[in-house]
Amino acid sequence: DHGILRDGSRETTDTDSELARRTLSQDLNRHAAVVLEGRSADIESTDTKTVAEALARSKKEPPPSSVADDASHERLVKAARMTEIEDLQAPRSLPYALLCIKDPREYFDSQQANALRPLGSNDGRKARSCSLSTDDAFRHLMDQISSVKMNCPVVQSDVALKVLNELNEGISRSRRLNLKNPQDSLLGRLPHRTRDELMDHWMAIQELLRHFWSSYPITTTVLCNKVYCHSYLICTIL
């Protein structure tokens, strides 16, 4: 903009356009006020400024008051407040019964039959009127587990025994190492290289055992494969 001769025509054009925009905005605001008010002023005119001024005067003037008008107005207000919107109301006929638990023990005892699918034609989709004790529920649950158990166990019994023995020995060994002076223990009398190798070996076993037991209970194929893999690695190290 430097070096350009200015004759003032641009400033005049900007001022005129700004005035036009401001006038249009005022007209729109006045028209919006009349529309939002929802009632016509006592004047017939297409000039928004005149209509807005007449509307403002009608607001300042005290309305004609009477007991009948006030009572009618109050009734209309109350009726508007009490009017229900059908789209926002809950269904009249509920498809389910309201939950009312007076004694929690009776409620949950009666639900054990459905949760465990007791003997009979019940498939767990309809309620039964029987009540199971804690012992009955436990025995039925054990029977269900026994009926669906795998014919081929994931871990062989001898491998599980080795894992348990190694776990117990590792816990006992770690306790002895923590309670005694390291120099007085067997590892303290070994060469540093041999002791480091044994400690690395022991830490690897502990890590494998931690991952092995964290896979239980086996509920997915991924966990089953993980148990197989870790049991093979543990057997290889042992």
Secondary structure, DSSP 4 states (H G I P E B T S, - for coil): -TT----SHHHHHHHHHHHHHHHHHHHHHHHHHHHHH-S--S---S-HHHHHHHHHHHHHSPPP--HHHHHHHHHHHHHHHHPPPGGGSPPSS-SSPPP--S-HHHHHHHHHHHHH--SSS--SSS--S----HHHHHHHHHHHHHHH--SS-SS-HHHHHHHHHHHHHHHHHHHHHHHS-TTTSTGGGS-HHHHHHHHHHHHHHHHHHHHHHHT-S--SHHHHHHHHHHHHHHHHH-
